[in-house]
Amino acid sequence: MSLVASMMSANGRMAPADFQKAGLVLVAIAFVIGLTPLFLPVVAAGALSLIVSLALIYPWVCIWSKRLHDAGKSGWLFLVALVVWFVLLMIVNQIVTVMFGGESARMMAAAMETGNPDAIMQASEASSQATALPSAILSALVSIGMIFGANAVLKQDPEENRYGPVPGAEGAPEAMPAESPVETPEDPDQQ
């Protein structure tokens, strides 16, 4: 099964190496989207970023669920990782804003005092451009740290578990089907 196909189903298990590959692909996409304020107007960059971020949620949930399944854990534990991830990204965002957005923050404060919408947009554009690259780099590093941290903490269950056979084991399917057909015994009275 292809890497992309494995990111579209939360069923089954995912080996640590496959989780790492899929995660790095998603991080690379997010990194490129994080750079859009450098090339697009702030409103277009924000809209594109929002749309792509929402589209990436499902693949992230799928790969994390499968990786947790591989360790014999419930996919719902991804919510714990998500909270940690979110808190780390908020801290990184604050650090980036303080370190790289100083002048643009002063511009924004001055623009807000005047109430001039054009000045506010220019200050917002300047802030987005000043923080885009450092924010994208640090966000990618946090995400990569989460991926490698998960692989370090979550040990692969060497046996078949309730989520399926060991990934890559001989005779094991590459992924569980999205929906398994449920067979019901035929009622002999209906014939």
Residue pairs with C-beta under 8 A, 6 or more apart in sequence:
1 174
1 175
3 18
3 21
3 22
3 25
5 175
6 14
6 18
6 22
6 62
6 63
6 66
6 174
6 175
7 22
7 25
7 26
7 59
7 62
7 63
8 58
8 59
8 62
9 62
9 175
9 176
9 178
10 61
10 62
10 65
10 66
10 75
11 66
11 163
11 164
11 175
11 176
11 177
11 178
12 66
12 69
12 163
12 164
12 167
12 173
12 175
12 176
13 66
13 69
13 70
13 157
13 161
13 163
13 164
13 165
13 166
13 167
14 22
14 63
14 66
14 67
14 69
14 70
14 167
15 70
15 156
15 167
15 168
16 67
16 70
16 151
16 154
16 156
18 167
19 63
19 66
19 67
19 70
19 147
19 150
19 151
20 147
20 148
20 151
22 59
22 63
23 63
23 143
23 144
23 147
24 144
24 147
26 56
26 59
26 60
26 63
26 143
27 140
27 143
27 144
27 147
28 140
29 52
29 56
30 52
30 53
30 56
30 136
30 139
30 140
30 143
31 136
31 137
31 139
31 140
33 48
33 49
33 52
33 53
34 49
34 132
34 135
34 136
34 139
34 140
35 132
35 133
35 136
36 44
36 45
36 48
36 49
36 132
37 45
37 125
37 128
37 129
37 131
37 132
38 129
38 132
38 133
39 45
40 48
41 125
42 121
42 124
42 125
42 128
45 128
61 75
61 78
64 75
64 78
64 81
64 150
65 75
65 78
66 75
66 175
67 150
67 151
67 154
68 74
68 75
68 77
68 78
68 154
69 75
69 161
69 163
69 164
70 154
70 156
70 157
70 163
70 167
71 154
71 155
71 156
71 157
72 157
72 161
72 162
72 163
73 154
81 146
81 150
84 146
85 142
85 143
85 146
88 142
88 146
89 139
89 142
92 135
92 138
92 139
92 142
93 135
93 139
95 138
96 131
96 134
96 135
96 138
97 105
97 127
97 131
99 134
100 130
100 131
100 134
101 127
101 130
101 131
103 126
103 130
104 123
104 126
104 127
104 129
104 130
104 131
105 127
107 119
107 122
107 123
107 126
107 127
108 120
108 123
108 124
108 127
110 119
110 123
111 119
111 120
111 122
111 123
112 120
156 166
157 166
158 166
159 166
160 166
160 169
163 176
164 172
164 173
164 176
165 171
165 172
165 173
166 172
167 174
